Amino acid sequence: MSSGARAVLLIVLALAAGGLVLLFASDSADDESLNVANLNETQSAFTITSASFADGEFLPATHTCDGGETSPPITIARAPEGTAAFALIATDPDIPQQFKDARGIDDFVHWVLYDIPADTEVLPESTVIGVRGVNSAGGLGFVGACPPSNLEPTEHRYIFTLYALEAELGLQEGADRDEVIKAMEGKILGTATIAGLYDRSGRAEETGEN
């Protein structure tokens, strides 16, 4: 190979190597950008927590029929941009099948609360913030956990879901869960959930219904 051809070949190889370096650098930058985006998304996630119980842990008796039946405190973090109000619904999906069949329901609604102001950061225990809806027991506000102690499953989940809304619902006090869900259609910016557990199977008291 002539010296001129060898020089051309070296230049081509150098350019190719430089291209590979640039390609790897570009891929690395893309990966880094993706990681940063994922981190930002994680850090900005809409969440709720409770000072009374951690997600997946047991509710204190104060939030049940064995205590004061007070609503648990709820802390709100990183609500979506544009949130104008919140709505909260708490349900027990683990009611015994015989209750589901007798009442024609799939779950028991323990708490309905809506038009909670957008600047709310904490719903304190036994909160009066927002407008109260009707629960499955026929009352307003929160009704405590009270799973039957002699019917399976004895351990029930209590799922608290907070909805971030782009507008208030404007419903009068006493709306039920279905009315609230219908009114929220097209207004939901995000949801956050926490679940607590309760089991009364070790108690000798009369049974409840959820």
DAURCOR-V828454 format. One record per backbone hydrogen bond with DSSP energy under -0.5 kcal/mol. NH is the residue of the N-H (numbers start at 1). CO is the residue of the C=O. If there is no record, write none. Layout:
nh: {NH,NH}
co: {CO,CO}
This chain:
nh: {6,7,8,9,10,11,12,13,14,15,16,17,18,19,20,21,22,23,24,25,26,27,28,29,30,31,32,33,34,35,36,37,38,39,40,41,42,43,44,45,47,49,50,56,57,59,63,64,65,67,69,69,70,74,75,76,77,83,84,85,86,87,88,89,90,91,92,93,95,99,100,101,102,103,104,105,108,109,110,110,111,113,114,116,118,120,123,124,126,127,131,133,134,135,136,138,141,143,145,146,147,156,156,158,159,159,160,160,161,161,162,163,164,165,165,166,174,175,180,181,182,183,184,185,185,187,188,189,190,192,194,196,197,198,200,203,210}
co: {2,3,4,5,6,7,8,9,10,11,12,13,14,15,16,17,18,19,20,21,22,23,24,25,26,27,28,29,30,31,32,33,34,35,36,37,38,39,40,42,77,75,53,195,54,197,60,61,145,64,61,64,62,123,49,121,47,80,165,165,116,163,113,161,111,159,108,91,92,96,96,97,98,99,100,100,92,107,90,108,90,88,131,86,84,117,74,122,71,124,114,112,175,139,109,135,133,110,63,210,210,154,198,196,91,157,158,194,89,159,192,87,190,85,163,187,132,172,176,177,178,179,180,181,182,184,184,164,164,162,160,158,57,156,154,200,146}
